[in-house]
Amino acid sequence: MTLWAGRLEGGPAAELWAFTASLDVDRRMAGDDVAGSRAHVRGLARAGLLSEEEAGALLAALDTVVDELEAGTFAFAATDEDVHTAVERRVTELAGPVGGRLHTGRSRNDQVATDLRLWAKRELAGVAERVLMLQRVLLERAEAAGETYLPGYTHLQRAQPVLLAHHLLAHGWALARDVDRLVDTRRRLDVSPLGAGALAGSSLPLDPVATAADLGFAGAFDNSLDAVSDRDFVAEALFDLALLGVHLSRIGEEVVLWSSAEFGFLRLDDAWATGSSMLPQKKNPDVAELARGKSGRLIGHLTALLVTLKGLPLAYNRDLQEDKEPLFDAVEQVNLALAALAGLLATATFDAGRMAAAADAPETAAAAVDLAEWLVAAGMPFRDAHHVVAGLVRDASAGASLAELVAAHPQLGPEAAVVLEPGAAVRRRTTAGGAGPAPVAEQMERFRARVALDRGRLSE
């Protein structure tokens, strides 16, 4: 029996049931639904709407439901429209007629909003923990990279050499912003809707503030209409997850490039690569490609929810049933991607020789800006210095040796040609936050401290 069967004669049409039932999606909130029901029962007892005996019977039945859920023995029925119906049905089977009091003063509208906030609060913390796991891998690989350097790129063209540690930490800092967003979203969603009812509260002497505290929320709703219709937190979470997915996609793209024969900067461990069904020689970076590919799915989830929300009048509308599936899937896919990329990066082998050879290749003139800055230090305006060095690079591209051209140039000479020696350019990067050894060592300490700080924020 549905929670609304008393209003309508007969049963729902099969096609209506197939279209509207949400149990397959929202059953993962069963534990959260039980938590909300426990707090609601205690609130009803405090209000004198349940006797001590009745509250005890309902709480005991809810305890049994938890045991069955954890053991995997909870039997969902074909007549369960959603997880709320399933829990209330089972409680009534266990507790008898008093089960009919479980829904006193409560609507599915405030019930599902409460369940989803509890779920999101917990699961977003879990995502953030997995981001920290990937950050720790990046930090460990950066620490182990030492003085290994490679070309930095703009427009996918070799630009200036950077330490490998600097490159890895660049991804780490982007992930730190993801953690920050997840923590902030959790802070904003930490509000209990329980007690808002269908949209206008209740005539019964309920105490939403006490119930919110019972559930571990930071506070209770201010406006009952807003409480049941607000899905800002879902949209925020989906944005956080979509942008996190974009950052993982960028890591994936670089793994794809770096592991190719054309780059050769990285070799995948066999456990984190796949083969080809036709080509025996292939070793494919499928993890990286899927991390890249799933970002589109995550962006789609955000777009779909925003389109759903944009035209809804207050308060609750059944359209809001579409909030959970994209959120559940986004969390699941991001968690899988984070774990897989952490494993891939932890076991990959970097080819320091191949990286250095690419960074030091004469034809790339990666130290050209250092030559211009050499002239600037001698008093020449940068625009003029840029023009002089660009001319030398142009001449070198026609077949001459850039080092010889620099050594012979009256405003540069042999001392300036030293900056073209292997590894010299990256060692010259000294400004804070830059790619050279000294600033990267300082940056690594700041990053290590940031990861520790965020770990503490998640444990609060």
Rosetta blueprint (number, residue, H / E / L):
1 M L
2 T L
3 L L
4 W L
5 A H
6 G H
7 R H
8 L L
9 E L
10 G L
11 G L
12 P L
13 A L
14 A H
15 E H
16 L H
17 W H
18 A H
19 F H
20 T H
21 A L
22 S L
23 L H
24 D H
25 V H
26 D H
27 R H
28 R H
29 M H
30 A H
31 G H
32 D H
33 D H
34 V H
35 A H
36 G H
37 S H
38 R H
39 A H
40 H H
41 V H
42 R H
43 G H
44 L H
45 A H
46 R H
47 A L
48 G L
49 L L
50 L L
51 S L
52 E H
53 E H
54 E H
55 A H
56 G H
57 A H
58 L H
59 L H
60 A H
61 A H
62 L H
63 D H
64 T H
65 V H
66 V H
67 D H
68 E H
69 L H
70 E H
71 A H
72 G L
73 T L
74 F L
75 A L
76 F L
77 A L
78 A L
79 T L
80 D L
81 E L
82 D L
83 V H
84 H H
85 T H
86 A H
87 V H
88 E H
89 R H
90 R H
91 V H
92 T H
93 E H
94 L H
95 A H
96 G H
97 P H
98 V H
99 G H
100 G H
101 R H
102 L L
103 H L
104 T L
105 G L
106 R L
107 S L
108 R H
109 N H
110 D H
111 Q H
112 V H
113 A H
114 T H
115 D H
116 L H
117 R H
118 L H
119 W H
120 A H
121 K H
122 R H
123 E H
124 L H
125 A H
126 G H
127 V H
128 A H
129 E H
130 R H
131 V H
132 L H
133 M H
134 L H
135 Q H
136 R H
137 V H
138 L H
139 L H
140 E H
141 R H
142 A H
143 E H
144 A H
145 A H
146 G L
147 E L
148 T L
149 Y E
150 L E
151 P E
152 G E
153 Y E
154 T E
155 H L
156 L L
157 Q E
158 R E
159 A E
160 Q E
161 P E
162 V E
163 L E
164 L H
165 A H
166 H H
167 H H
168 L H
169 L H
170 A H
171 H H
172 G H
173 W H
174 A H
175 L H
176 A H
177 R H
178 D H
179 V H
180 D H
181 R H
182 L H
183 V H
184 D H
185 T H
186 R H
187 R H
188 R H
189 L H
190 D L
191 V E
192 S E
193 P L
194 L L
195 G L
196 A L
197 G L
198 A L
199 L L
200 A L
201 G L
202 S L
203 S L
204 L L
205 P L
206 L L
207 D L
208 P H
209 V H
210 A H
211 T H
212 A H
213 A H
214 D H
215 L L
216 G L
217 F L
218 A L
219 G E
220 A E
221 F L
222 D L
223 N L
224 S H
225 L H
226 D H
227 A H
228 V H
229 S H
230 D L
231 R L
232 D H
233 F H
234 V H
235 A H
236 E H
237 A H
238 L H
239 F H
240 D H
241 L H
242 A H
243 L H
244 L H
245 G H
246 V H
247 H H
248 L H
249 S H
250 R H
251 I H
252 G H
253 E H
254 E H
255 V H
256 V H
257 L H
258 W H
259 S L
260 S L
261 A L
262 E L
263 F L
264 G L
265 F L
266 L E
267 R E
268 L L
269 D L
270 D H
271 A H
272 W H
273 A L
274 T E
275 G L
276 S L
277 S L
278 M L
279 L L
280 P L
281 Q L
282 K L
283 K L
284 N E
285 P L
286 D H
287 V H
288 A H
289 E H
290 L H
291 A H
292 R H
293 G H
294 K H
295 S H
296 G H
297 R H
298 L H
299 I H
300 G H
301 H H
302 L H
303 T H
304 A H
305 L H
306 L H
307 V H
308 T H
309 L H
310 K L
311 G L
312 L L
313 P L
314 L L
315 A L
316 Y L
317 N L
318 R H
319 D H
320 L H
321 Q H
322 E H
323 D H
324 K H
325 E H
326 P H
327 L H
328 F H
329 D H
330 A H
331 V H
332 E H
333 Q H
334 V H
335 N H
336 L H
337 A H
338 L H
339 A H
340 A H
341 L H
342 A H
343 G H
344 L H
345 L H
346 A H
347 T H
348 A L
349 T E
350 F E
351 D L
352 A H
353 G H
354 R H
355 M H
356 A H
357 A H
358 A H
359 A H
360 D H
361 A L
362 P H
363 E H
364 T H
365 A L
366 A L
367 A L
368 A H
369 V H
370 D H
371 L H
372 A H
373 E H
374 W H
375 L H
376 V H
377 A H
378 A L
379 G L
380 M L
381 P L
382 F H
383 R H
384 D H
385 A H
386 H H
387 H H
388 V H
389 V H
390 A H
391 G H
392 L H
393 V H
394 R H
395 D H
396 A H
397 S H
398 A L
399 G L
400 A L
401 S L
402 L H
403 A H
404 E H
405 L H
406 V H
407 A H
408 A H
409 H L
410 P L
411 Q L
412 L L
413 G L
414 P H
415 E H
416 A H
417 A H
418 V H
419 V H
420 L H
421 E L
422 P L
423 G L
424 A H
425 A H
426 V H
427 R H
428 R L
429 R L
430 T L
431 T L
432 A L
433 G L
434 G L
435 A L
436 G L
437 P H
438 A H
439 P H
440 V H
441 A H
442 E H
443 Q H
444 M H
445 E H
446 R H
447 F H
448 R H
449 A H
450 R H
451 V H
452 A H
453 L H
454 D H
455 R H
456 G H
457 R H
458 L H
459 S H
460 E L
